[in-house]
Amino acid sequence: MRVPFYLKLAAILTSIVLSTVILIYAKEFLLPIVISALLAFMLYPIVRKLKSFKIPAILAIIMALLMILLVFLIVVVFITSQVSGLVSELSDINQKLALKIEDLHVYLVNTFQISNSTFDSWLASAKGKLLEQSGSVLSGTFSATTNLMGYLALIPVYVFCFLLYFKSFKDFAFTLIKGERHREISGILIGVQKLTVDYLKGLFSVIIIVGILNSIGLWILGINNALFFGFFASLLTIIPYIGIFIGSLLPIAYALLTKDSMLPAFGVVLVFSLVQLLESNFITPKVVGSKVSINPFAAIVALLVGAQIWGAAGMILSIPVTAILKLVFDSLESTKAIGYFLGSELTDEHDHPAQTLKKEETE
């Protein structure tokens, strides 16, 4: 008996709504698990290689985790050393900020005939709002830091368990699925593992390339701490499309406060705009390439949905998770149309949907 289309649509919509509700209310539980699963897929080839040298499984997993920890510590040490340089400049920045405010005061008084009392009232109001916002930001940062520390404590445990019991999880999944589909599921798992490794390797390469380009541009402009600002912005490329824009705001503000003219700030805008253009159109497509074959519309929707559900973490995870879902949809006959809609095939004017969806049958 054929199921009516409206019942299929109702089932899909119901599943989407229920899944969204679960993702929102189970965020504290699911977020570290999703991050851990991605890391476990990335580390699995390393663990398998270490085990091929007759190293016990537990020791191989610990060695792989220590490698990740070492990379994390190197990043933390680099950021700490660069931030210490910025802290030493705070007194000079405060003095220049006071001079900028005084220049603004003179300009407003001379141009718009604003009285000193009115300007002082505006300034006091702005300071009050800034202090109020700073308090909320500090409390939010403290809360986020506490949550992050909790995640960081859980993630290694989850990754260890995923790697140690990988075969057991796989066997358990096979017991729930018909025997004739075991090959299909194995192919999906292998594809997900390869996609995760390729994506994370490509992302790391993009961060390095963009960080170098940013730093060179800022160094040419004479911006102090160019290395920190350049790599700070490049790290934010993990948030697709808007990450590098967010990262550019800090060096722009720094240039405005530390330089005597507006030209360096405009130069920073120009440098980051150029790097953004290169990153979006050349670097990421060439380095990451077809590893994440998602069309821009699907990527933007995934980014917005991820932000609504899991905040900044959802934005970061939106692209790899969508790419994994596309791979799964492409592998199952009943969901190939959804995979086609998410993929870059949607933007290919020379490829008919029917040909794309039935590509395997026509080869």
Secondary structure, 3 states (H helix, E strand, C coil): CCCCHHHHHHHHHHHHHHHHHHHHHCHHHHHHHHHHHHHHHHHHHHHHHHHHCCCCHHHHHHHHHHHHHHHHHHHHHHHHHHHHHHHCCHHHHHHHHHHHHHHHHHHHHHHHCCCHHHHHHHHHHHHHHHHHHHHHHHHHHHHHHHHHHHHHHHHHHHHHHHHHCHHHHHHHHHHCCCHHHHHHHHHHHHHHHHHHHHHHHHHHHHHHHHHHHHHHHHHHHCCCCHHHHHHHHHHHHHCCCCHHHHHHHHHHHHHHHHCCCCHHHHHHHHHHHHHHHHHHHHHHHHHCHHHHCECHHHHHHHHHHHHHHHHHHHHHHHHHHHHHHHHHHHHCHHHHHHHHHHEHHHHCCCCCHHHHHCHHHHC
